[in-house]
Amino acid sequence: MKDLALVKSALIYFIREEITKFGFRKGVLGLSGGVDSSVVAYLMAEALGPENCEFLIMPYKTTSKESVEDALLVSSILRVEPKVIDITPFVDPIIERFGIKDKNRVGNIQARIRMILLYDRSAEINGLVVGTSNKTELLLGYGTLYGDLAHAINPLGDLYKTEVWELARFLGVPERIINKKPSADLWPGQTDEDELGLSYKEADEILKELVENFRKPERFTYFWEGKGG
């Protein structure tokens, strides 16, 4: 992106306008400690003021300590007192009741429990849930329906993942958050790029050719190890 200041201003305006035009004042965000939710948190704080931002940190028993620490760090920087809710007591009874062993199902349950809590909190304080899905994830279908893909507004929906990283540095998001491997942290060792089978940089190069440059797939000869084209 060439004009990060313009992008920042546009997204701040978008958040403020979309939340306030129907009489709302508050935004509710699930803060994971990852770069996407951190960028949204920074934008929300400027758009609405810290007093109108509600951050929920919702770890499961397998969530890494680093993720919680990074989410708390962002909250502290932005002067927003977060609510930390351990979702283990909500998730485990479902897993045990149905004998679920598939890690993808367990991950989806976590994501949907988190969204239940976000929407319930938004109803309680008369706010709107703000999403964190970027354009790369949306185009690849990389998310959980009725989980992290649920939101009232989604500021990052037109930014590719690599652009989110650029904006994060411009906003001053801590480097430790920007530099760590992207992960939904749904189980130990899980990373986005391992699941996707390619890096976000590679994915963005492909998607931009297909979406921005209108290149037809059959004429787009891009190969990566073990995948073909």
Contacts in CASP RR format, 6 or more apart in sequence:
PFRMAT RR
TARGET T0000
AUTHOR 0000-0000-0000
METHOD contacts of the structure
MODEL  1
MKDLALVKSALIYFIREEITKFGFRKGVLGLSGGVDSSVVAYLMAEALGP
ENCEFLIMPYKTTSKESVEDALLVSSILRVEPKVIDITPFVDPIIERFGI
KDKNRVGNIQARIRMILLYDRSAEINGLVVGTSNKTELLLGYGTLYGDLA
HAINPLGDLYKTEVWELARFLGVPERIINKKPSADLWPGQTDEDELGLSY
KEADEILKELVENFRKPERFTYFWEGKGG
1 7 0 8 1.000
1 163 0 8 1.000
1 166 0 8 1.000
1 167 0 8 1.000
4 166 0 8 1.000
4 167 0 8 1.000
4 170 0 8 1.000
5 170 0 8 1.000
7 159 0 8 1.000
7 163 0 8 1.000
7 167 0 8 1.000
8 43 0 8 1.000
8 167 0 8 1.000
8 170 0 8 1.000
8 171 0 8 1.000
11 43 0 8 1.000
11 47 0 8 1.000
11 155 0 8 1.000
11 156 0 8 1.000
12 43 0 8 1.000
12 46 0 8 1.000
12 47 0 8 1.000
13 47 0 8 1.000
14 153 0 8 1.000
14 155 0 8 1.000
15 43 0 8 1.000
15 44 0 8 1.000
15 47 0 8 1.000
15 48 0 8 1.000
15 130 0 8 1.000
15 153 0 8 1.000
15 155 0 8 1.000
16 47 0 8 1.000
16 48 0 8 1.000
18 128 0 8 1.000
18 152 0 8 1.000
18 153 0 8 1.000
19 25 0 8 1.000
19 26 0 8 1.000
19 27 0 8 1.000
19 47 0 8 1.000
19 48 0 8 1.000
19 127 0 8 1.000
19 128 0 8 1.000
19 130 0 8 1.000
19 153 0 8 1.000
24 126 0 8 1.000
24 127 0 8 1.000
24 128 0 8 1.000
25 48 0 8 1.000
25 52 0 8 1.000
25 126 0 8 1.000
25 127 0 8 1.000
26 48 0 8 1.000
26 52 0 8 1.000
26 53 0 8 1.000
26 54 0 8 1.000
26 122 0 8 1.000
26 125 0 8 1.000
26 126 0 8 1.000
26 127 0 8 1.000
26 128 0 8 1.000
27 44 0 8 1.000
27 48 0 8 1.000
27 52 0 8 1.000
27 53 0 8 1.000
27 54 0 8 1.000
27 122 0 8 1.000
27 127 0 8 1.000
27 128 0 8 1.000
27 129 0 8 1.000
27 130 0 8 1.000
28 54 0 8 1.000
28 56 0 8 1.000
28 118 0 8 1.000
28 121 0 8 1.000
28 122 0 8 1.000
28 125 0 8 1.000
28 127 0 8 1.000
28 128 0 8 1.000
28 129 0 8 1.000
28 130 0 8 1.000
29 37 0 8 1.000
29 40 0 8 1.000
29 41 0 8 1.000
29 44 0 8 1.000
29 53 0 8 1.000
29 54 0 8 1.000
29 55 0 8 1.000
29 56 0 8 1.000
29 118 0 8 1.000
29 129 0 8 1.000
29 130 0 8 1.000
29 131 0 8 1.000
29 132 0 8 1.000
30 37 0 8 1.000
30 55 0 8 1.000
30 56 0 8 1.000
30 57 0 8 1.000
30 58 0 8 1.000
30 114 0 8 1.000
30 118 0 8 1.000
30 132 0 8 1.000
31 37 0 8 1.000
31 38 0 8 1.000
31 41 0 8 1.000
31 55 0 8 1.000
31 56 0 8 1.000
31 57 0 8 1.000
31 71 0 8 1.000
31 74 0 8 1.000
31 75 0 8 1.000
31 82 0 8 1.000
32 57 0 8 1.000
32 67 0 8 1.000
32 71 0 8 1.000
32 132 0 8 1.000
32 184 0 8 1.000
32 185 0 8 1.000
33 57 0 8 1.000
33 67 0 8 1.000
33 68 0 8 1.000
33 70 0 8 1.000
33 71 0 8 1.000
33 74 0 8 1.000
33 177 0 8 1.000
34 67 0 8 1.000
34 70 0 8 1.000
34 71 0 8 1.000
34 177 0 8 1.000
34 180 0 8 1.000
34 182 0 8 1.000
34 183 0 8 1.000
35 164 0 8 1.000
35 165 0 8 1.000
35 168 0 8 1.000
35 173 0 8 1.000
35 177 0 8 1.000
35 178 0 8 1.000
35 182 0 8 1.000
36 132 0 8 1.000
36 133 0 8 1.000
36 134 0 8 1.000
36 156 0 8 1.000
36 164 0 8 1.000
37 71 0 8 1.000
37 132 0 8 1.000
38 70 0 8 1.000
38 74 0 8 1.000
38 168 0 8 1.000
38 173 0 8 1.000
38 174 0 8 1.000
38 177 0 8 1.000
39 156 0 8 1.000
39 164 0 8 1.000
39 167 0 8 1.000
39 168 0 8 1.000
39 171 0 8 1.000
39 173 0 8 1.000
40 130 0 8 1.000
40 131 0 8 1.000
40 132 0 8 1.000
40 155 0 8 1.000
40 156 0 8 1.000
41 53 0 8 1.000
41 55 0 8 1.000
41 74 0 8 1.000
41 75 0 8 1.000
41 78 0 8 1.000
41 80 0 8 1.000
42 74 0 8 1.000
42 78 0 8 1.000
42 171 0 8 1.000
42 172 0 8 1.000
42 173 0 8 1.000
43 155 0 8 1.000
43 171 0 8 1.000
44 53 0 8 1.000
44 130 0 8 1.000
45 53 0 8 1.000
45 78 0 8 1.000
45 79 0 8 1.000
45 80 0 8 1.000
50 78 0 8 1.000
50 79 0 8 1.000
50 80 0 8 1.000
53 78 0 8 1.000
53 80 0 8 1.000
54 80 0 8 1.000
54 83 0 8 1.000
54 121 0 8 1.000
54 122 0 8 1.000
54 125 0 8 1.000
54 127 0 8 1.000
55 71 0 8 1.000
55 74 0 8 1.000
55 75 0 8 1.000
55 80 0 8 1.000
55 82 0 8 1.000
55 83 0 8 1.000
56 82 0 8 1.000
56 83 0 8 1.000
56 85 0 8 1.000
56 114 0 8 1.000
56 117 0 8 1.000
56 118 0 8 1.000
56 121 0 8 1.000
57 68 0 8 1.000
57 71 0 8 1.000
57 72 0 8 1.000
57 75 0 8 1.000
57 82 0 8 1.000
57 83 0 8 1.000
57 84 0 8 1.000
57 85 0 8 1.000
58 84 0 8 1.000
58 85 0 8 1.000
58 86 0 8 1.000
58 87 0 8 1.000
58 113 0 8 1.000
58 114 0 8 1.000
58 117 0 8 1.000
59 67 0 8 1.000
59 68 0 8 1.000
59 84 0 8 1.000
59 86 0 8 1.000
59 87 0 8 1.000
60 86 0 8 1.000
60 87 0 8 1.000
60 88 0 8 1.000
60 91 0 8 1.000
60 110 0 8 1.000
60 186 0 8 1.000
61 86 0 8 1.000
61 88 0 8 1.000
61 92 0 8 1.000
62 185 0 8 1.000
62 186 0 8 1.000
62 187 0 8 1.000
62 188 0 8 1.000
63 185 0 8 1.000
64 185 0 8 1.000
64 188 0 8 1.000
66 180 0 8 1.000
67 185 0 8 1.000
68 84 0 8 1.000
70 174 0 8 1.000
70 176 0 8 1.000
70 177 0 8 1.000
70 180 0 8 1.000
71 82 0 8 1.000
72 82 0 8 1.000
72 84 0 8 1.000
73 174 0 8 1.000
73 177 0 8 1.000
74 173 0 8 1.000
74 174 0 8 1.000
74 177 0 8 1.000
75 81 0 8 1.000
75 82 0 8 1.000
77 174 0 8 1.000
83 121 0 8 1.000
85 117 0 8 1.000
87 110 0 8 1.000
87 113 0 8 1.000
87 114 0 8 1.000
87 117 0 8 1.000
90 113 0 8 1.000
91 106 0 8 1.000
91 109 0 8 1.000
91 110 0 8 1.000
91 113 0 8 1.000
94 100 0 8 1.000
94 109 0 8 1.000
95 106 0 8 1.000
95 109 0 8 1.000
100 106 0 8 1.000
100 109 0 8 1.000
103 186 0 8 1.000
103 187 0 8 1.000
106 186 0 8 1.000
106 187 0 8 1.000
107 144 0 8 1.000
107 184 0 8 1.000
107 186 0 8 1.000
107 187 0 8 1.000
108 144 0 8 1.000
108 147 0 8 1.000
110 186 0 8 1.000
111 143 0 8 1.000
111 144 0 8 1.000
111 147 0 8 1.000
111 148 0 8 1.000
111 184 0 8 1.000
111 186 0 8 1.000
112 144 0 8 1.000
112 146 0 8 1.000
112 147 0 8 1.000
114 147 0 8 1.000
114 148 0 8 1.000
115 129 0 8 1.000
115 146 0 8 1.000
115 147 0 8 1.000
115 148 0 8 1.000
115 150 0 8 1.000
118 129 0 8 1.000
119 129 0 8 1.000
119 150 0 8 1.000
122 128 0 8 1.000
122 129 0 8 1.000
122 152 0 8 1.000
128 152 0 8 1.000
128 153 0 8 1.000
129 150 0 8 1.000
129 151 0 8 1.000
129 152 0 8 1.000
130 151 0 8 1.000
130 152 0 8 1.000
130 153 0 8 1.000
130 154 0 8 1.000
130 155 0 8 1.000
131 148 0 8 1.000
131 151 0 8 1.000
131 152 0 8 1.000
131 153 0 8 1.000
131 154 0 8 1.000
131 155 0 8 1.000
131 156 0 8 1.000
132 148 0 8 1.000
132 151 0 8 1.000
132 154 0 8 1.000
132 156 0 8 1.000
133 143 0 8 1.000
133 148 0 8 1.000
133 149 0 8 1.000
133 151 0 8 1.000
133 154 0 8 1.000
133 156 0 8 1.000
133 157 0 8 1.000
134 156 0 8 1.000
134 157 0 8 1.000
134 159 0 8 1.000
134 160 0 8 1.000
134 161 0 8 1.000
134 163 0 8 1.000
134 164 0 8 1.000
135 156 0 8 1.000
135 157 0 8 1.000
135 158 0 8 1.000
135 159 0 8 1.000
135 160 0 8 1.000
135 161 0 8 1.000
135 163 0 8 1.000
135 207 0 8 1.000
136 142 0 8 1.000
136 160 0 8 1.000
136 161 0 8 1.000
136 162 0 8 1.000
136 200 0 8 1.000
136 203 0 8 1.000
136 204 0 8 1.000
136 207 0 8 1.000
137 143 0 8 1.000
137 161 0 8 1.000
138 149 0 8 1.000
138 157 0 8 1.000
139 207 0 8 1.000
139 211 0 8 1.000
140 196 0 8 1.000
140 203 0 8 1.000
140 207 0 8 1.000
142 192 0 8 1.000
142 195 0 8 1.000
142 196 0 8 1.000
143 149 0 8 1.000
143 184 0 8 1.000
148 184 0 8 1.000
156 164 0 8 1.000
159 167 0 8 1.000
160 204 0 8 1.000
160 207 0 8 1.000
160 208 0 8 1.000
161 182 0 8 1.000
161 200 0 8 1.000
161 203 0 8 1.000
161 204 0 8 1.000
162 200 0 8 1.000
162 201 0 8 1.000
162 204 0 8 1.000
163 204 0 8 1.000
165 178 0 8 1.000
168 177 0 8 1.000
168 178 0 8 1.000
169 175 0 8 1.000
169 178 0 8 1.000
181 191 0 8 1.000
181 192 0 8 1.000
181 193 0 8 1.000
182 191 0 8 1.000
182 192 0 8 1.000
182 193 0 8 1.000
182 200 0 8 1.000
183 189 0 8 1.000
183 190 0 8 1.000
183 191 0 8 1.000
183 192 0 8 1.000
184 190 0 8 1.000
184 192 0 8 1.000
192 200 0 8 1.000
193 199 0 8 1.000
193 200 0 8 1.000
196 203 0 8 1.000
197 224 0 8 1.000
197 227 0 8 1.000
198 224 0 8 1.000
198 227 0 8 1.000
202 224 0 8 1.000
205 222 0 8 1.000
206 220 0 8 1.000
206 222 0 8 1.000
209 215 0 8 1.000
209 220 0 8 1.000
209 222 0 8 1.000
210 217 0 8 1.000
210 220 0 8 1.000
221 229 0 8 1.000
222 229 0 8 1.000
223 229 0 8 1.000
END
